[in-house]
Amino acid sequence: MNAADARHLLVVYHSRSGGTQALADAAIAGAESDEIDGVEVRVRAAFDATIDDVRWCEGIVLGTPENFGYMSGALKDFFERIYYALLDETRGLPYALFVKGGHDGEGAVRSVERIVTGLGWKAALAPVLVVGELDDAALERCHELGITFAAGLEAGVF
Ligand SMILES: Cc1cc2nc3c(=O)[nH]c(=O)nc-3n(C[C@H](O)[C@H](O)[C@H](O)COP(=O)(O)O)c2cc1C
């Protein structure tokens, strides 16, 4: 496919101790796998992601650990910086979410869902929640999230 025709997928995530990073790497590898031809992937740490990054994309994958029963401060900072600027611009943007929790993670899922509901973004896939130790099955779930999301964007089904 011509690069100019590629669909744009943005990955925004935060990780402090590497768990969410490993999940992000798996999701990115899925989105960039050989089976996907027409999707360009841009990866941003949550503190670095900008309004223009979101404007650039046609689909966004969000990743965060659960900290204190909520999404990470970094992902919250991202939402605080983009929310009002993009409120009227990005309605309907398809998103997917993965969360790494130590013992729970549901609070982080809910906190993200509340904010993206306000933005009018639509869940393209069920959230992936990984609790406790990382294993191959958890990485595979995130790989699957990445490939499924990218394939959906490529096919224009979202
Ligand atoms: C300050 C702090 C608060 C945390 N709060 C929670 C929590 O509320 N619920 C939970 O399940 N895990 C909690 N954890 C555990 C992290 O979610 C878990 O270690 C996660 O794997 C960290 O992701 P990271 O390795 O990508 O930084 C907390 C960890 C830290 C450091």
The ligand as an SDF file (V2000), in Angstrom:
LIG
                    3D

 31 33  0  0  0  0  0  0  0  0999 V2000
    2.2590    3.9690   43.6390 C   0  0  0  0  0  0  0  0  0  0  0  0
    1.6620    2.6760   43.1950 C   0  0  0  0  0  0  0  0  0  0  0  0
    0.3140    2.4580   43.3380 C   0  0  0  0  0  0  0  0  0  0  0  0
   -0.2550    1.2570   42.9120 C   0  0  0  0  0  0  0  0  0  0  0  0
   -1.5990    1.0780   43.0480 N   0  0  0  0  0  0  0  0  0  0  0  0
   -2.1610   -0.0600   42.5820 C   0  0  0  0  0  0  0  0  0  0  0  0
   -3.5640   -0.2470   42.6330 C   0  0  0  0  0  0  0  0  0  0  0  0
   -4.3120    0.6100   43.0900 O   0  0  0  0  0  0  0  0  0  0  0  0
   -4.0820   -1.3880   42.1550 N   0  0  0  0  0  0  0  0  0  0  0  0
   -3.2950   -2.3740   41.6160 C   0  0  0  0  0  0  0  0  0  0  0  0
   -3.8200   -3.3900   41.1640 O   0  0  0  0  0  0  0  0  0  0  0  0
   -1.9440   -2.2320   41.5470 N   0  0  0  0  0  0  0  0  0  0  0  0
   -1.3690   -1.0940   41.9990 C   0  0  0  0  0  0  0  0  0  0  0  0
   -0.0240   -0.9290   41.9120 N   0  0  0  0  0  0  0  0  0  0  0  0
    0.7830   -1.9610   41.2460 C   0  0  0  0  0  0  0  0  0  0  0  0
    1.0310   -1.6150   39.7900 C   0  0  0  0  0  0  0  0  0  0  0  0
   -0.1690   -1.4370   39.0820 O   0  0  0  0  0  0  0  0  0  0  0  0
    1.8010   -2.7570   39.1370 C   0  0  0  0  0  0  0  0  0  0  0  0
    3.0210   -2.9310   39.8020 O   0  0  0  0  0  0  0  0  0  0  0  0
    2.0460   -2.4960   37.6650 C   0  0  0  0  0  0  0  0  0  0  0  0
    2.5760   -3.6740   37.1060 O   0  0  0  0  0  0  0  0  0  0  0  0
    3.0090   -1.3600   37.4440 C   0  0  0  0  0  0  0  0  0  0  0  0
    3.1220   -1.1640   36.0690 O   0  0  0  0  0  0  0  0  0  0  0  0
    4.4960   -0.7470   35.4080 P   0  0  0  0  0  0  0  0  0  0  0  0
    5.4770   -1.8630   35.6550 O   0  0  0  0  0  0  0  0  0  0  0  0
    4.1660   -0.6100   33.9520 O   0  0  0  0  0  0  0  0  0  0  0  0
    4.9460    0.5560   36.0080 O   0  0  0  0  0  0  0  0  0  0  0  0
    0.5510    0.2470   42.3460 C   0  0  0  0  0  0  0  0  0  0  0  0
    1.9340    0.4980   42.1910 C   0  0  0  0  0  0  0  0  0  0  0  0
    2.4710    1.6860   42.6020 C   0  0  0  0  0  0  0  0  0  0  0  0
    3.9510    1.9250   42.4240 C   0  0  0  0  0  0  0  0  0  0  0  0
  1  2  1  0
  2  3  1  0
  2 30  2  0
  3  4  2  0
  4  5  1  0
  4 28  1  0
  5  6  2  0
  6  7  1  0
  6 13  1  0
  7  8  2  0
  7  9  1  0
  9 10  1  0
 10 11  2  0
 10 12  1  0
 12 13  2  0
 13 14  1  0
 14 15  1  0
 14 28  1  0
 15 16  1  0
 16 17  1  0
 16 18  1  0
 18 19  1  0
 18 20  1  0
 20 21  1  0
 20 22  1  0
 22 23  1  0
 23 24  1  0
 24 25  2  0
 24 26  1  0
 24 27  1  0
 28 29  2  0
 29 30  1  0
 30 31  1  0
M  END
$$$$
